[in-house]
Structure formats: structure tokens, C-alpha cells
Amino acid sequence: MTASTREAVYAALFALLNSLGPSPGTGALKECSRRLKQIDDDSFPANLPAAYQVQDDQVYKKASTSIPPVMMWKAQWIVYGYSADADVAPSTVLNNLVDALVGPSGVLTPKANGDSQTLGGLVTDCAVDGDVKIFEGLLGDRCVAIIPIRILLPGF
């Protein structure tokens, strides 16, 4: 595996997120971007559901001089759901989106044969890393899921 650039890796990860939309008439998302918007942005709820990718920490670990270092980059997918119907919880929309991303058949889920998600060979492994946080209730007709992602690469 040759060294991958940050932009190539994060662009490949975003391509997975963007595979859910937006695409007029066919996408599950109305908006998908690497530029995060606040959930109370004035353009909402017209642009919901929406998803965003943000970069996070980048960690380098070297255990010893005889073992190559490992790089661990992190990202988050932030997904916003919405329901105008007072009898339908906004999380019903959000649950379907989270499943499409990281559920049993999600775009980030490893293949059935156990192969890692490698973002097309750019990385050693890319997967959900930690708890998927869901926020609903106090947001009224809106809700948020934050999906933490870990990306492993061989060092230099």
C-alpha cells in the first residue's frame, strides 16, 4: 500500500456518505456536504434530511523502533433528521439513514466475507469507532446522529 494523502482518504470517505444523495427524486438526503451547518440554520427544514462529514483528530503511534508507525485518522458523520408530523418521531427518519450508513448493509459496513472497508485500497481499515450518539426530544421536529469513524493507515 502506498502512502495515501489526507484529501484522497477524506474524499473517498465522503463519497460513501454522498452515495445516499442528494440526487433529485432518488437520494435519501436533501443535502450532503463537508461543510457542517448548524441544525437551527434558517434553511432548514427544507434541506432535511441532511448529512455532513467533518474531520477529527489524527493520531500517530510508534510502539518501537522495529515496528512501523500506525496512523489513525478520525472523522464524524453528522446526520440530521426531520419530521413535520407531530405523531411521528424525527428519529424514524434518522434511524433509516443511520442504517443505510452503518447498519448491517450500510455503505461503511465491512463486506459479508469479513474484509475491511479500505476506501478503495487507500487505507488499511475504516469503520465506526465508538458510540453513535443520537439527540432528539429537545430539538422539536429535528434530531441528530453523530457517527464516529476511525481510519487506520500504515505509517511512514
C-alpha positions as CSV (number, residue, x, y, z in Angstrom):
1,M,0.0,0.0,0.0
2,T,1.4,3.4,-1.0
3,A,1.0,6.4,1.3
4,S,-2.4,8.0,0.8
5,T,-3.0,11.7,1.1
6,R,-5.4,13.1,3.6
7,E,-7.6,14.6,0.9
8,A,-7.8,11.4,-1.1
9,V,-8.8,9.5,2.1
10,Y,-11.4,12.0,3.3
11,A,-12.8,12.4,-0.3
12,A,-13.2,8.7,-0.6
13,L,-15.0,8.6,2.8
14,F,-17.2,11.4,1.8
15,A,-18.1,9.6,-1.5
16,L,-19.6,6.8,0.7
17,L,-21.7,9.3,2.6
18,N,-22.7,11.2,-0.5
19,S,-23.9,7.9,-2.1
20,L,-27.2,8.4,-0.2
21,G,-27.9,11.6,-2.0
22,P,-28.6,14.3,-2.7
23,S,-30.0,13.4,-6.1
24,P,-33.3,14.8,-7.2
25,G,-36.0,12.2,-6.8
26,T,-33.7,9.4,-5.9
27,G,-31.5,10.5,-2.9
28,A,-32.3,9.7,0.7
29,L,-30.6,13.1,1.6
30,K,-31.6,16.5,0.5
31,E,-28.2,17.9,1.4
32,C,-24.8,16.3,1.8
33,S,-21.6,18.3,2.4
34,R,-18.2,18.5,4.0
35,R,-19.2,21.9,5.3
36,L,-21.2,21.5,8.5
37,K,-24.4,23.6,9.1
38,Q,-26.0,24.1,12.5
39,I,-29.3,22.2,12.9
40,D,-31.0,25.5,13.6
41,D,-29.8,27.1,10.3
42,D,-32.5,29.2,8.7
43,S,-32.5,27.0,5.5
44,F,-33.8,24.0,7.5
45,P,-36.2,22.1,7.5
46,A,-36.4,22.5,3.7
47,N,-33.0,20.8,3.4
48,L,-33.6,17.9,5.8
49,P,-32.7,15.1,6.0
50,A,-29.0,16.1,5.6
51,A,-25.6,14.7,6.3
52,Y,-22.2,16.2,6.8
53,Q,-18.6,14.9,7.2
54,V,-16.1,16.6,9.5
55,Q,-12.5,15.7,10.1
56,D,-11.4,15.0,13.7
57,D,-8.1,14.1,15.5
58,Q,-5.2,12.5,13.7
59,V,-3.0,10.2,15.8
60,Y,0.4,8.7,15.1
61,K,1.6,5.8,17.2
62,K,5.0,4.1,17.1
63,A,5.4,1.2,19.5
64,S,9.1,0.5,19.0
65,T,11.9,1.1,16.5
66,S,11.4,-2.3,15.0
67,I,7.7,-1.8,14.2
68,P,6.5,0.7,11.7
69,P,4.2,3.5,13.0
70,V,0.5,3.5,12.6
71,M,-1.6,6.5,11.7
72,M,-5.2,6.7,13.0
73,W,-7.3,9.5,11.5
74,K,-10.8,10.2,12.7
75,A,-13.9,11.8,11.2
76,Q,-17.5,12.2,12.1
77,W,-20.6,11.8,10.0
78,I,-23.3,14.1,11.4
79,V,-26.8,13.3,10.2
80,Y,-29.9,15.5,10.7
81,G,-33.4,14.1,10.6
82,Y,-36.8,15.8,10.5
83,S,-40.5,15.0,10.8
84,A,-43.2,17.7,10.4
85,D,-45.8,15.2,11.6
86,A,-46.4,15.7,15.3
87,D,-47.3,12.0,15.6
88,V,-44.1,10.7,14.0
89,A,-40.8,10.9,15.9
90,P,-38.0,12.6,13.9
91,S,-35.8,9.6,14.8
92,T,-37.8,7.3,12.5
93,V,-36.2,9.2,9.6
94,L,-32.8,9.2,11.3
95,N,-32.9,5.5,12.1
96,N,-33.2,4.6,8.4
97,L,-30.4,6.9,7.4
98,V,-28.0,5.6,10.1
99,D,-28.8,2.0,9.0
100,A,-28.1,3.0,5.4
101,L,-24.7,4.3,6.5
102,V,-23.5,1.9,9.2
103,G,-26.3,-0.7,9.6
104,P,-25.9,-4.4,8.5
105,S,-25.9,-3.4,4.8
106,G,-24.6,0.1,5.3
107,V,-22.1,1.8,3.0
108,L,-19.4,1.8,5.7
109,T,-20.1,-1.7,6.9
110,P,-17.5,-4.4,6.1
111,K,-18.3,-6.9,3.5
112,A,-20.0,-10.2,4.5
113,N,-16.7,-12.1,3.9
114,G,-15.2,-10.1,6.7
115,D,-13.0,-7.9,4.5
116,S,-12.3,-4.5,6.0
117,Q,-13.6,-1.3,4.4
118,T,-10.5,0.1,2.7
119,L,-11.9,3.1,0.8
120,G,-10.8,1.5,-2.4
121,G,-7.4,0.4,-1.1
122,L,-6.4,3.8,0.3
123,V,-6.4,2.7,3.9
124,T,-6.0,-0.5,6.0
125,D,-9.4,-0.2,7.7
126,C,-12.2,2.3,8.0
127,A,-15.0,1.7,10.5
128,V,-17.3,3.1,13.1
129,D,-15.3,3.6,16.3
130,G,-17.4,4.2,19.4
131,D,-20.9,5.1,20.2
132,V,-23.3,6.5,17.7
133,K,-24.8,9.5,19.6
134,I,-28.5,10.3,19.0
135,F,-30.0,13.6,20.1
136,E,-33.8,14.1,19.9
137,G,-36.5,15.4,22.1
138,L,-35.4,18.9,22.9
139,L,-34.8,19.6,19.2
140,G,-38.6,19.6,18.5
141,D,-39.2,18.3,15.0
142,R,-35.4,17.7,14.4
143,C,-32.9,15.1,15.5
144,V,-29.2,14.5,15.1
145,A,-26.9,11.4,14.9
146,I,-23.2,11.7,15.3
147,I,-21.3,8.7,13.9
148,P,-17.6,8.5,14.9
149,I,-15.3,7.0,12.3
150,R,-11.7,5.6,12.6
151,I,-9.4,5.3,9.7
152,L,-6.2,3.2,10.0
153,L,-3.2,3.6,7.7
154,P,0.3,2.3,7.8
155,G,2.8,4.8,8.9
156,F,5.8,6.1,7.0
